[in-house]
Structures are given as C-alpha cells and as structure tokens.
C-alpha cells in the first residue's frame, strides 16, 4: 500500500452520516431535495447506509445491497423503487465490512433468479482484507454461509471487488490483490502497485454436497502494476468467435508513476486506453466506468493531467488496440466526479456524473446512440449535503439513476428521455 494516499473527490462527495429522512418524488425533470424529518438510524434501515449498490435482474427486479452494524443486507423492488421488500441479512455472524466510496458490496442475479453477493471483510491489520461471497438460491430465504474467495490465505489486501454473472450463470469476481506485493517485499524485491486477480464460480459449485467450509475457489492472476485503490470496471463484450468474453478496465501505473488507464480481456495482454499523462505518487480513489454495446466498448474516466483535467469519454471497437478521439466532457472547474456509463435497456448510451458548485451537488446526464455524438447535458438531480456516488441502472422499462443521500429515503431517478 502506498503510504501517501491522495483523495481528490470533494468533501460533499464523500459519504457521511446525515441523520435526516424525507421522501423524494420521482421525476424526469430536475429533482431537488430538502430535509424534513429525522431518520431512525438503527437496525437495517437502508436510508442510513453510507453506500448503496444495486443491479437489475434479467426479469427487471432491482436488487440493493448495503451494510449496517457489521451486517450485509439486501432487498429488492419490483416497482422501480416505489416500494421495497423487507431487508434480508446475508451474514449471520457479524464481521467488519468495507462499504465506503469505491470499496463496496456487490449484488448480481442470474437468469434463474439466484442472488449472489460479494463484499470485502476487513481484517485487523491495516490495509488488509478478504473477498467474501454468498448466494441465495431461488425459492429460499436464507443466504449460504459466507466463504472467502481469495485462496492465498495471506494477511494482505484483497479489495475493490467487482462481480458479474454470465448468460450461463457463471459468476466472475475480479479484485485488487496485494499478495504479490507482499511476497516481493519479503524477498527484498521492488513491486510497483498492486495486482489484479479473478475467480470463476460455476453453477455446479453451488450444487455440490461438499461442505461450505471445505470449498475453495481457484484464483487466477491477471496483471501486476495497477493503482492500489481505484475501482475496477467490468463488462462482457461480444467476441469475434461468437459468445462473449469479459473485459476489465482499471487505473494502471505506466512508467514513472503515470496513472492512466488500461483495458484487457481477462488473461490477455493489456492495452493502454487513456493518455492524459497524470503523474502522481498517490492513489486518486477514482476508477473508471465501462459498458459494452455489441463489440464496441464505451469507457469513461477521471484524470488530472497537466494539459487536461476532469472527465473523459472514448470508445474502442477492437479491445483497446485503437481508441476513438477522446471527448473531454466535463472540466476540472466543474469539480466533476465518478462517471457512470451504461448501454441502456433501449440500446442507447447514458452517461452520468456528479458536479459540485461549492454549495450544491448535481447529477448531469448525456445520451448517445453509438458514442460518436452526444446530447447536451441535462441536470436530473440536485442535493445540498453529503451524497454517495451516482450509478446508472439499465432497465427494459426505462433506465434509472441511483444516487443515495445517507440519512434520506433511497431515491431512483428516471433518466430515459
């Protein structure tokens, strides 16, 4: 872990605990919120969570994951966030769970309706943690006993987990891993940054009669030299041979602490895809976002380079071998942060990000057909106070924006035009 960590998001973009609760009307125009009543921040109240993660099942049900008092909870909504199911606890034994900023639990659902969650269990030693995994079989109401995904049993950093489920219900988890760095340090050898590892959990794994305690998930190493605390981005993309392959994007360390971005199919050589030449001996806590549209991969990221600073967008049609001209869509003067790009339920692109004017945070959204041209940005939500990061959710009935304000009612905003 790099000793000097630099965090560039503004104070109001950092999740804090705000002890207020209120209701927010869903609208396609600008939504502005104001506190009215105090939230009851005990038990599993999602309103009081510091971060909330969500994903949409193939059937359109929206699942949410959050933590409270060392427990991980999930619930769902079948009416686009108007009402919610009762919260269900994933772990029955309390454990310290990382759930802040870019380090947060993940939830995905397969075609049969099985629910999978992964999260980061914090260990007592500084900057050390394990990747944890559990699942809920369709028709059941109790999650499996949690298991540890990383197989090295090292007291090291395993974090920034991303998770995706395929069309054949295989679950892939990708994370940042510190085992190689720790081993190099023991040998007295240099090691730049962290490493990326991944694991595939097949449906047969979930059906075996072997006890959970004896199960071990095989890990695969991908690449060394990535930035140690920026989130990963993961998406399936159509392959030239048919089917799909998984592509990951991350902040990589090139040369002398140039922290630009790389893209790669898991197991294949990486390609550098951003070139702002941001040189920094620290960790920005500001990872990228990607989404595939057939064979085209859409990418958005933050950089603070000497000649260009802010948020950027580009696409690639050949897995990063060549990259389109870069669109610098939000400059540093707007204090932009944490872009989210999706291929929506209607097949069109949505790109959302957060800005801050010194008093109020806003979420802006642009749309595009294929990424060559974008609509004008429009503000879809505003808030004065601490907020979580924005996440777009593709949905067949119209795409949504999740933008959580800790201490306030969970709100989904309509973003389809």
C-alpha positions, 0 to 999 in steps of 0.5 A: 500500500502506498503510504501517501494516499491522495483523495481528490473527490470533494468533501460533499462527495464523500459519504457521511452520516446525515441523520435526516429522512424525507421522501423524494418524488420521482421525476424526469425533470430536475429533482431537488431535495430538502430535509424534513424529518429525522431518520431512525438510524438503527437496525437495517434501515437502508436510508442510513447506509453510507453506500448503496449498490444495486443491479437489475435482474434479467426479469427487471427486479432491482436488487440493493445491497448495503451494510449496517452494524457489521451486517450485509443486507439486501432487498429488492423492488419490483416497482422501480423503487416505489416500494421495497421488500423487507431487508434480508441479512446475508451474514449471520455472524457479524464481521467488519465490512468495507462499504465506503466510496469505491470499496463496496458490496456487490449484488448480481442475479442470474437468469434463474433468479439466484442472488449472489453477493460479494463484499470485502471483510476487513481484517485487523491489520491495516490495509488488509482484507478478504473477498467474501461471497454468498448466494441465495438460491431461488425459492429460499430465504436464507443466504449460504454461509459466507466463504472467502474467495481469495485462496492465498490465505495471506494477511494482505489486501484483497479489495475493490471487488467487482462481480458479474454473472454470465448468460450461463450463470457463471459468476466472475469476481475480479479484485485488487490483490496485494499478495504479490506485493507482499511476497516481493517485499519479503524477498527484498524485491521492488513491486510497483502497485498492486495486482489484479486477480479473478475467480470463476464460480460455476453453477455446479459449485453451488450444487455440490454436497461438499461442505461450505467450509471445505470449498475453495475457489481457484484464483487466477492472476491477471496483471501486476502494476495497477493503482492500489485503490481505484475501482475496477470496471467490468463488462462482457463484450461480444467476441469475434468467435461468437459468445462473449468474453469479459473485459476489465478496465482499471487505473494502471501505473505506466512508467514513472508513476503515470496513472492512466488507464488500461483495458484487457480481456481477462488473461490477455495482454493489456492495452493502454486506453487513456493518455492524459499523462497524470503523474502522481505518487498517490492513489486518486480513489477514482476508477473508471466506468465501462459498458459494452454495446455489441463489440464496441466498448464505451469507457469513461474516466477521471484524470488530472493531467497537466494539459487536461483535467476532469472527465473523459469519454472514448470508445474502442471497437477492437479491445483497446488496440485503437481508441476513438478521439477522446471527448473531454466532457466535463472540466476540472472547474466543474469539480466533476466526479465518478462517471457512470456509463451504461448501454441502456435497456433501449440500446442507447448510451447514458452517461452520468456524473456528479458536479459540485458548485461549492454549495450544491451537488448535481447529477448531469446526464448525456445520451448517445446512440453509438458514442460518436455524438452526444446530447447536451447535458441535462441536470436530473438531480440536485442535493445540498449535503453529503451524497454517495456516488451516482450509478446508472441502472439499465432497465427494459422499462426505462433506465434509472439513476441511483444516487443515495443521500445517507440519512434520506429515503433511497431515491431512483431517478428516471433518466430515459428521455 
